[in-house]
Amino acid sequence: MVRQSPFFINLLTNANLAGGGIARLGVKGKLMRTQKRFTPTLLARFVRQGRGTGTYIDYLPWHRVGRGDPASLGRSHLMMWRQRQRELLSDGEWVGLLFSTMINDLADVREQQKLSLEDGPFELALYDVRHGGKSYPGTLNIARQLGFKHPRVNGDGASDDWVMTTDQLLVIRMPSGQLELLAVAYKPDGRKLTKRNRELLAIEKAYWNARDVVWLLITPDLFSESAGVTLRRAAPWGLGVTVAASDRAIAVHVVNQTLGHTFTYTLDVITAALGNKDLAQRAFWQAVWTGVIPMDLRTGWRPHLPIKLLSQDDFVALNPVASRRTSWN
């Protein structure tokens, strides 16, 4: 069993409540529900708080995990990464973020990224002023163009347009040095989308396509469940304190020299070379994360079994975000 640092990952469980609301355990472990709903007043508070704005460590997600927000439809997760707490509203978003962190030239990730209701500037202008000056359609305009009803929210005797979001917006640095965006949505089952679900996803996709941004719909059928489990278990090392490139190189050398031996043996040799088992774990898994050890993540790791390596192409193919696969059709 892998021991995970409480400073790295903290899990919060919310109930599958269709109408929103935070679930708590009551008498005899039964789920109790507190009434917390999205209303125009609550959305106005989000705006005042600056949600959905900022970059890097200063970014504040539009939706957050906590008692101040209505519960998500699933299990929520908090994860510290790159000096900022990441707010993930489902298991899919958590695994998706882990896949995203394996992209070597990833500059930034903004989760729960709000989409502009009105026409406005390109989101990349926040990072590079050269992308400013042009106006792009907001969700209200796009919904009209597609002939779909834009979602609204009611409460407190008022009604207002709902602010749509994209689960994760990736900022990737290209070989040329320029930045590129990649928008990613997660759904637990692409085969069970209702007609309304598909309309809302179509609006989201059109929003990003109007900005020449690739939009992906990631569902569990696009990746191996066992690969996701491996990433969740190894994340405290793979995304832990960064080791020196020389330490990763030692891990790569040892793996290549001990192919066919058990995982325990390989890790013991890395530990002997580096002098510390935690450092050895981080060196090994960070080499996996960056692809220099293209381990078959589907096999996980078993102490008594050898590490299985893949070609670079097959390793990238395990990652639906890096390979840019989508369930949308």
N, C-alpha and C positions, 0 to 999 in steps of 0.2 A: 504493500500500500504506500502511495506517495504522500509524504507530508507536505502540505502547502502552507506557505507563509501567510499568516493573517494580514500582513501588511500588503500582500500582493493581490489576493483575491478574497472578496467578501461576497457571500451569496445571500440574497434576500428572496423569499418565496412569496409570490402573490397568487391568489386563486384565479381560476378561469371564470371570471365574472363578466358576463356579457355586457352589463350596464356600467362597468367601472366600480371602483370601491375597493378599499384595502381589506384584505382578509386577515383575521387574527384567530388564534386558537382559543376557544372558550372552554366551557365545562366539558369534561370527558373528551377533549381534543377535537370537538366539533368546530367547524369554521364559522366565524361570526363576521358580519360585514358592517363596516361603517359607511355611511352615505357620503361619497365624495364624487361629484360629477363635474364634467367639463361644462362650463357656462361662459357666456361672453365676459362676465366679470373676471373669471379665472384666466381667460386668454389675455385680457387687458393687463392683468398682474404679470403674466409671463413677459409681455412687452416691456413693462416698467423695469423688470428685473434684468432686461438685456438678454433674454434667452434667444438662442439661435444666432448669436453674434460672436465676433472674436475669432482669433486663429491660434493655433498651437496651444500653449498652456493657458491662454486667456479665453479660450472658447467655452461657451456655456450652452449645453444642449437645450433644445426646445422642450423636450420631455425629460423628466428626471425620475430617479428611483427614490422614493421617500414618502413620508406621510402627507406631505403637502400636495402631492399629485394623486390623481385617480390611479388605481392599480392597472397594470398591463394585463393582457390576456395570456398569462403564462408565468414562467419563473424568471425573475429579474436578477441581474448580476451587476456588481460593482467591481471594476478592475483598475488598479493603478498601473499606468503605463506612460512613460515619457513625461513624468511629473504632473500628470493630470488624471483625476478619477474619471473613468469611462463608464457611462450610464447605458446599460444594455438591457432591453426589455424582454428578451426571450433567450432560450438556449441557442436558437439559430443565430441570433445576432452575436452571441458570445463566440460560438465556433467560427462564424463568419469573420469576426474581428481577428481571431487568431490566424486564420488563413491570410487575411490582409497583411498582418504584421510580418509575414514571410516574404513580402515583396521588398527586395533589397533597396530600391530607390524610393521608398515611401517617405514622403516629406511630412504629411499630416493626415489625420483622420478626424472628421467631424461627424459624430453620431447624432441621431435625432436632428438632422439638418432641416430647418424649416424652409419651405418653398414660398417665394414671394407671391402674395395675392395679386398685386398690381404689376404692370410692366415695370422693369427696372434693370439695373446693371448686372453684368455677368459676375457670378460668385468668385471667379478667378481674379477679378480686379482687387480683391482683398489682399492678394499676394503679389500682384504685378500690375502697376498702374497702367501699363500699356494695353490692358484689356478693358479699360474704362471708356466711357464716352458713348457707347452704343446701348440701346434699350432692347431688352428681350421680354417676350410675353410672360405674364404671370399666370397663375393657375385659373383665375377667373376668365381671362381671355382665351386660354387654351380649352377650357371646358365648353365655352361657347362655340369655338371652332369645331370641336368634336361632336357637338350636339348633346353633351351630357350635363346633367344637373350638378352644379357645384355643391359639395357638402356644406351644411350649415349646423350651427350649434344653438340650442335654446336653453333658457334658464333665467331665473331672477327677473322674469317678466320681459325678457329681451331676446332678440335673435340676431345672430351675426354669422359671417362667413367663417367656416372652419379653416384653420391653418394646416395645410397638408405638410407632410415631412417625408424625407428620404432617410432610411435607416442609417446608412453610412455614406459619407462623401469622402472619397480618397483623393489626396493630392500627391501626384507621382512626378518625380523629377526625371525627365527624359534624358537620353545620352547627349542631346544637344544643349542641355542645361535648362531648357524651358520646362514649365510646369504643365501638367495635364490633369484633368479631373476624371474620376471614374465614380459613377453613382451606383449604389448597390441596395437592393431591397431584399428582404427575407420573408418567406412564408413557410409555414409548417407543412403544407401539402398543396402543391400546384394543381392537383387534380380535383380539389374540392373548392375551388374559387367560385363564388356566386357571380351572377351577372354584374351586380353592383361592385363587387371586389375587382372585377376585370375592368370596369369603367374607371374606377379610381386609379388603378395601376396604369391604365392607358393615359390618363391625364399626367401622372407622374413621369412616365416614359417620354411623353411628348414634350414636357417641360424641359427635360435634359437634352433631348434630341434637338430642340430648337436652339440650344447652346452648343451643338456639336459635341456633346458629352455622351459617351457610351453609358447605357443604363442596363444593369443586369438584375434579373430576378433569380435569386438563389433559393432552391428548395432541397430537402434532404436527399432526393434521388440523384442529385448532381455529384455527390461525393460519398465516400465510404464512411459509414458510421464509426467504424473502428479507427479510421484516421482521425476523426474528430475527437474521439476518446483519448487517443495518444497525445494530441495537442493540448487538450485540457489538463492531462496529468503532467505533462512536461513543461507547461508554460512557466511555472515559477523559476525554472532554470533557463529556458529558452529566452524569456523576456526579463530575466533577472539582471543583476548588476553586470554590465558588459565586461567581458574578459579581453585581454590583449590579443591582437591578431596572432602573435607568436604562440599563445596558449591554444588557440583554435587550430593552428597548424600542427601542433603536437598531437592533438586529438585526431586530426585527419590522418596523420602518419601512422599512429597506433592502430586505427581502424583498418587501414589498408594492409598493415602487417599482421593483423590477427584475424583476418577473415576466416570463418569456419570455426573459430573458438566461440565460447559462450559470451553473452553480453556481460556477465559478471567478470569474466576474465579480462575482457577488453577494458572495462571501466577500471579494474584494479591496476592494469598496466598504465592507463592514463593518470590515475591517482598517484602511482609511484613516480611518474615523471614530473608531475606538478606539485606533489607534496600535500595535497588537500583534496578530500573527496568532493566537497561542495564545488570547489573550483573545477574539478574534473567533470562533474555533471554539467556545470554551466558551459565549459569549453566544448563538450560533446554536443549538447543540445543547441547551443548557439551556432555551431557548425552545421547542424541539421537545419536550423531555421534559415540560414543564409544559403542553403543548398550545396555547400561544399562537401557535406556528407549526405548524399541523396538517398537517405534511408527510406525503405518501404514503410510508410506510416501505418499501413493497413494491418501489419503484423504486430504493431505495438512493440513492446519489448518484454521478453520473458528471460529471467536470469539464466535459465539453463539452455536457451537457444541462441544461435548466432545472429548477428545483425545481417539483414538482407539489404543489399544496395540495388538501386535502379539506375537506368540511364537518366541524364538530365531531362530529356523530353518526358519520360514517364513520371519522373518526380514532379515536374511542373503540372502534369496532367492530373495529379491527385488534388490539386488546388483549384477549385472552380473559379475563384476570383482572379488568380494569376493567369489562368488559361482563358478567362473571360467567357465561360459558358453561361448559358441562361436558360431558364425554364419557360420563358415567354415565347408564345407562338401565335 
